[in-house]
Amino acid sequence: MKSITFKEAITYLKDGEIVLAGNRTSFYLDGDMITVHTPNSRYKLSLNEFRDLFVREQLYLYIPNSDGIDSEKDDAYYAWKRKNAN
């Protein structure tokens, strides 16, 4: 993962993206508050509070893993299976 600057993180959050700190803390914008989500807690911070707490943190843009199931291939497989089941 490529790290992003704090200023870039704010821009991504305003664009509706999810930003990460490490692999266990995520941030997303909910109205005018930033929601912080960890395995053990979830809380909201103002932009100023977020800046005060996380401005020196190594931040990353969340990019969903595309290694999941390919729905087109999945649909084709089940169509083939139904066709050949009879």
C-alpha positions as CSV (number, residue, x, y, z in Angstrom):
1,M,0.0,0.0,0.0
2,K,1.1,3.5,-0.8
3,S,0.9,6.0,2.0
4,I,-1.0,9.3,1.5
5,T,-0.5,12.7,3.1
6,F,-2.9,14.0,5.7
7,K,-4.2,16.5,3.2
8,E,-4.9,13.8,0.7
9,A,-6.6,11.7,3.3
10,I,-9.0,14.6,4.0
11,T,-9.7,14.9,0.3
12,Y,-10.4,11.2,0.0
13,L,-12.7,11.2,3.0
14,K,-14.7,14.1,1.5
15,D,-15.0,12.1,-1.7
16,G,-16.6,9.2,0.3
17,E,-13.5,7.0,0.4
18,I,-12.2,5.0,3.4
19,V,-8.8,5.8,4.8
20,L,-6.7,3.4,6.9
21,A,-4.1,3.8,9.6
22,G,-2.2,0.5,9.9
23,N,-4.3,-2.5,9.3
24,R,-6.8,-2.2,12.2
25,T,-8.1,1.4,12.1
26,S,-10.3,2.9,9.4
27,F,-11.8,6.3,9.0
28,Y,-14.8,7.5,6.9
29,L,-16.8,10.7,6.8
30,D,-20.3,10.6,8.2
31,G,-21.9,14.0,7.7
32,D,-19.4,16.5,9.1
33,M,-17.8,14.0,11.5
34,I,-15.1,11.5,10.9
35,T,-16.0,8.0,12.2
36,V,-13.0,6.1,13.6
37,H,-13.5,2.3,13.5
38,T,-11.2,-0.1,15.3
39,P,-11.7,-3.8,16.3
40,N,-12.7,-2.7,19.8
41,S,-14.4,0.7,19.3
42,R,-16.1,3.1,17.1
43,Y,-16.3,6.8,17.7
44,K,-16.8,10.1,15.9
45,L,-14.4,13.1,15.8
46,S,-14.6,16.6,14.4
47,L,-12.2,17.4,11.6
48,N,-10.0,19.4,14.1
49,E,-10.0,16.5,16.6
50,F,-9.1,14.1,13.8
51,R,-6.2,16.4,12.7
52,D,-4.9,16.8,16.3
53,L,-4.9,13.0,16.8
54,F,-3.9,11.6,13.4
55,V,-1.9,14.3,11.5
56,R,1.4,12.4,12.1
57,E,-0.1,8.9,11.5
58,Q,0.9,6.9,8.4
59,L,-2.4,6.9,6.4
60,Y,-3.4,4.8,3.4
61,L,-6.3,4.8,1.0
62,Y,-8.5,1.7,1.3
63,I,-8.6,-0.2,-2.0
64,P,-11.0,-3.2,-1.9
65,N,-9.5,-6.5,-2.7
66,S,-10.5,-7.7,-6.2
67,D,-9.6,-11.3,-5.6
68,G,-13.2,-12.1,-4.7
69,I,-15.7,-14.1,-6.7
70,D,-16.2,-13.0,-10.3
71,S,-20.0,-12.8,-10.5
72,E,-20.0,-13.2,-14.3
73,K,-18.1,-16.4,-14.1
74,D,-20.2,-17.6,-11.1
75,D,-23.4,-16.9,-13.0
76,A,-22.1,-18.8,-16.1
77,Y,-21.1,-21.8,-14.0
78,Y,-24.5,-22.1,-12.3
79,A,-26.3,-21.6,-15.6
80,W,-24.1,-24.5,-17.1
81,K,-24.7,-26.6,-14.0
82,R,-28.5,-26.2,-14.2
83,K,-28.5,-26.9,-17.9
84,N,-26.5,-30.1,-17.4
85,A,-28.3,-31.3,-14.3
86,N,-31.2,-32.8,-16.3
